Amino acid sequence: MNLVALIPVFNHGGSVGAVVHALCALGLPVILVDDGSDAATARILTALADKTTDIALLRHPENRGKGAAVSSGLEYAARQFRASHVLQIDADGQHDPAALPDFLQAAAARPEAVIVGYPRYDKSVPRVRLFGRYLTHVWVWINTLSLRIADSMCGLRVYPLEVVMPLLPALSHAKRMSFDVEILVRLDWADVPIVNLPVTVRYPADGLSNFRPWRDNLCISIMHARLFFGMLRRMPRLLRRRREK
């Protein structure tokens, strides 16, 4: 297994360094995708990449969205690193790095599977975010006719590129926050095994969120509607899969 870490970054200069350090401590090459960050963050990312050849830096000249950044990183990992797997983690430092070895072990044990984090929150989580996530979870369960995906929005996951790369053309429209959700639904439709692992998630009081409620909720709502009609076309096969299991 040739595994590379991927961090999409948009203005998280204050937290991304600790995330990179945790990944490098595990011996992982790291791909940073600067998605049109401000000048201060761009300088921090340049400094990180200049420290070692194990850190690659890609830049989008303007902000294109998390989905676009992840897609760029996945394509780069496949092309330049000949990676078989990519560990995706957010740059905001919300995910406890102590969980990373468990994700690597799970990927090694189940290389054919997608390893997906499901958050264990502390008291710092905003209640409105919990409510919004729960609505998305319900729609994901409807659109897959299963409970295989415990959390579709967690930004910590391991992808096997052999099954992910063929799906990217169908996700060319998912430029922003909807990408994380839609790719898991499409992987489930493709019968890719899904392993859910817990990860402690905290929301720092001074943390920066790039979630834009009106824009991103609209995109996510459109995505759920599109996936619902996709599920209807696949319903006979999905129901048959339920019966067989």
Phi, psi and omega per residue, in radians:
M1 nan 2.163 3.106
N2 -1.870 1.734 -2.998
L3 -1.880 2.356 3.122
V4 -2.186 2.505 3.080
A5 -1.612 2.558 -3.105
L6 -2.299 2.230 3.110
I7 -2.197 1.924 2.973
P8 -1.352 2.343 -3.021
V9 -2.260 2.263 2.979
F10 -2.458 1.703 3.060
N11 1.156 0.475 3.083
H12 -1.814 0.803 -3.123
G13 -1.071 -0.524 -3.092
G14 -1.337 -0.320 -3.054
S15 -2.085 -0.351 -2.997
V16 -1.152 -0.531 -3.117
G17 -1.051 -0.733 3.136
A18 -1.159 -0.627 3.112
V19 -1.155 -0.785 3.115
V20 -1.063 -0.764 -3.137
H21 -1.029 -0.752 -3.135
A22 -1.105 -0.659 -3.138
L23 -1.261 -0.757 3.133
C24 -1.128 -0.562 3.110
A25 -1.115 -0.396 3.092
L26 -1.606 0.058 3.108
G27 1.383 0.387 -3.088
L28 -1.673 2.335 2.908
P29 -1.124 2.599 -3.049
V30 -2.217 2.330 2.991
I31 -1.891 2.076 3.035
L32 -1.730 2.254 3.068
V33 -1.995 1.847 3.116
D34 -1.402 1.867 -3.055
D35 -1.611 1.053 3.096
G36 1.265 0.675 -3.109
S37 -1.216 2.936 3.094
D38 -1.229 2.985 -3.021
A39 -1.103 -0.656 -3.121
A40 -1.119 -0.785 3.113
T41 -1.158 -0.689 3.129
A42 -1.033 -0.685 3.128
R43 -1.170 -0.706 3.127
I44 -1.107 -0.749 3.140
L45 -1.144 -0.691 3.091
T46 -1.073 -0.759 3.138
A47 -1.102 -0.702 3.118
L48 -1.115 -0.784 -3.102
A49 -1.196 -0.504 -3.122
D50 -1.308 -0.266 -3.069
K51 -1.283 -0.560 -3.023
T52 -2.706 2.640 3.084
T53 -1.311 -0.121 3.118
D54 -1.393 -0.051 3.129
I55 -2.059 2.072 3.087
A56 -1.813 2.499 -3.107
L57 -2.151 2.122 3.012
L58 -1.904 2.597 3.133
R59 -2.261 2.340 2.864
H60 -1.675 2.226 -3.102
P61 -1.095 -0.418 3.064
E62 -2.450 2.816 -3.099
N63 -1.183 2.140 -3.140
R64 -1.977 -0.187 3.115
G65 1.924 2.737 -3.073
K66 -1.047 -0.747 -3.123
G67 -1.055 -0.721 3.113
A68 -1.144 -0.682 3.136
A69 -1.154 -0.762 3.126
V70 -1.129 -0.740 3.116
S71 -1.042 -0.774 3.104
S72 -1.047 -0.743 -3.135
G73 -1.173 -0.692 3.112
L74 -1.121 -0.769 3.133
E75 -1.113 -0.688 3.125
Y76 -1.167 -0.724 3.127
A77 -1.072 -0.725 3.138
A78 -1.207 -0.685 -3.028
R79 -1.420 -0.851 -3.005
Q80 -1.582 -0.597 -3.107
F81 -1.735 -0.157 -3.010
R82 0.890 0.684 -3.082
A83 -1.204 2.555 3.003
S84 -1.666 -0.472 -3.108
H85 -2.455 2.634 3.071
V86 -2.255 2.229 3.002
L87 -1.631 2.011 3.107
Q88 -1.685 2.330 3.080
I89 -2.515 2.511 -3.136
D90 -1.258 2.742 -3.092
A91 -1.537 -0.097 -3.000
D92 -1.475 -0.045 3.082
G93 1.321 0.235 -3.119
Q94 -1.286 -0.471 -3.082
H95 -1.524 2.302 -3.126
D96 -1.160 2.056 -3.124
P97 -1.118 -0.284 3.104
A98 -1.109 -0.330 3.133
A99 -1.427 -0.253 -3.017
L100 -1.042 -0.773 3.108
P101 -1.009 -0.623 3.103
D102 -1.107 -0.661 3.130
F103 -1.195 -0.692 3.117
L104 -1.162 -0.717 3.120
Q105 -1.142 -0.711 3.137
A106 -1.140 -0.686 3.119
A107 -1.148 -0.668 3.117
A108 -1.182 -0.631 -3.139
A109 -1.323 -0.557 -3.118
R110 -2.258 1.220 -3.053
P111 -1.126 -0.316 3.132
E112 -1.468 -0.129 -2.997
A113 -1.793 2.760 2.924
V114 -1.573 2.241 3.113
I115 -1.748 2.065 -3.000
V116 -2.142 2.302 3.093
G117 -1.356 2.487 2.903
Y118 -2.132 2.202 -2.931
P119 -1.231 2.489 2.875
R120 -1.958 1.865 -3.008
Y121 -1.524 2.617 2.917
D122 -1.689 -2.924 -3.048
K123 -1.283 -0.088 -3.101
S124 -1.372 -0.205 -3.053
V125 -1.243 2.274 3.078
P126 -1.178 2.364 -3.094
R127 -1.102 -0.597 -3.132
V128 -1.141 -0.572 3.102
R129 -1.199 -0.672 3.106
L130 -1.082 -0.736 -3.123
F131 -1.124 -0.784 3.132
G132 -1.101 -0.698 3.121
R133 -1.133 -0.695 -3.115
Y134 -1.114 -0.685 3.096
L135 -1.066 -0.744 3.109
T136 -1.118 -0.708 3.127
H137 -1.038 -0.748 -3.134
V138 -1.075 -0.784 3.138
W139 -1.138 -0.635 3.096
V140 -1.133 -0.727 3.110
W141 -1.108 -0.651 3.077
I142 -1.173 -0.787 -3.036
N143 -1.309 -0.220 3.038
T144 -1.920 -0.139 -3.042
L145 0.877 0.711 -3.140
S146 -2.794 2.953 3.045
L147 -1.961 0.417 -3.056
R148 -1.153 -0.510 -3.122
I149 -1.717 1.882 -3.102
A150 -1.262 -0.647 3.129
D151 -2.604 2.091 -3.050
S152 -1.645 -0.044 -3.035
M153 -1.953 -0.102 -3.121
C154 -1.142 2.300 -3.084
G155 -1.501 0.097 3.080
L156 -1.871 2.042 -3.081
R157 -2.839 2.838 3.056
V158 -2.141 2.178 -3.138
Y159 -1.819 2.322 2.872
P160 -1.436 2.048 -2.991
L161 -1.155 -0.450 -3.120
E162 -1.002 -0.604 -3.129
V163 -1.727 -0.369 -3.095
V164 -1.412 -0.746 -3.032
M165 -1.029 -0.709 3.111
P166 -1.119 -0.311 -3.122
L167 -1.504 -0.308 -3.026
L168 -1.038 -0.670 3.097
P169 -1.038 -0.604 3.120
A170 -1.281 -0.180 -3.128
L171 -1.930 0.292 -3.084
S172 -1.096 -0.408 3.125
H173 -1.437 -0.326 -3.027
A174 -1.509 1.327 -3.030
K175 -1.455 -0.388 -2.978
R176 -2.088 -2.408 -2.951
M177 -1.177 -0.330 -3.113
S178 -1.234 -0.290 -3.061
F179 -1.011 -0.848 -3.080
D180 -0.983 -0.675 -3.119
V181 -1.292 -0.885 -3.004
E182 -1.135 -0.658 -3.099
I183 -1.157 -0.598 3.105
L184 -1.198 -0.693 3.095
V185 -1.084 -0.767 -3.123
R186 -1.188 -0.595 3.047
L187 -1.161 -0.671 3.074
D188 -1.122 -0.761 3.097
W189 -1.027 -0.559 -3.133
A190 -1.465 0.121 3.105
D191 1.120 0.482 3.043
V192 -1.320 2.269 3.130
P193 -1.055 2.509 -3.135
I194 -2.166 2.185 3.088
V195 -1.951 2.134 -3.130
N196 -1.733 2.220 -3.135
L197 -2.170 2.452 3.123
P198 -1.299 2.580 3.036
V199 -2.553 2.325 3.086
T200 -1.258 2.282 -3.112
V201 -2.191 2.295 3.087
R202 -2.228 2.654 3.106
Y203 -1.927 1.752 3.133
P204 -1.043 2.536 -3.118
A205 -1.070 -0.558 -3.132
D206 -1.788 0.314 -3.078
G207 -1.259 2.714 3.126
L208 -1.886 2.169 3.059
S209 -1.864 2.306 3.082
N210 -1.642 0.122 3.103
F211 -1.304 2.168 3.126
R212 -1.877 1.858 -2.931
P213 -0.910 -0.873 -3.058
W214 -1.204 -0.902 -3.097
R215 -1.119 -0.890 -3.021
D216 -1.278 -0.622 3.083
N217 -1.161 -0.616 3.075
L218 -1.126 -0.811 3.124
C219 -1.065 -0.717 -3.129
I220 -1.188 -0.654 3.113
S221 -1.121 -0.765 3.093
I222 -1.079 -0.704 3.118
M223 -1.071 -0.802 3.141
H224 -1.051 -0.713 3.118
A225 -1.111 -0.763 3.133
R226 -1.106 -0.755 3.136
L227 -1.178 -0.564 3.129
F228 -1.074 -0.786 3.115
F229 -1.200 -0.543 3.027
G230 -1.144 -0.665 3.089
M231 -1.120 -0.699 -3.136
L232 -1.041 -0.687 3.112
R233 -1.160 -0.520 -3.082
R234 -1.726 0.020 -2.998
M235 -0.951 -0.812 -3.141
P236 -0.982 -0.751 -3.127
R237 -1.221 -0.697 3.133
L238 -1.153 -0.677 3.088
L239 -1.182 -0.676 3.081
R240 -1.090 -0.685 3.096
R241 -1.085 -0.712 3.077
R242 -1.055 -0.756 -3.127
R243 -1.160 -0.664 -3.101
E244 -1.224 -0.437 -3.141
K245 -1.647 nan nan
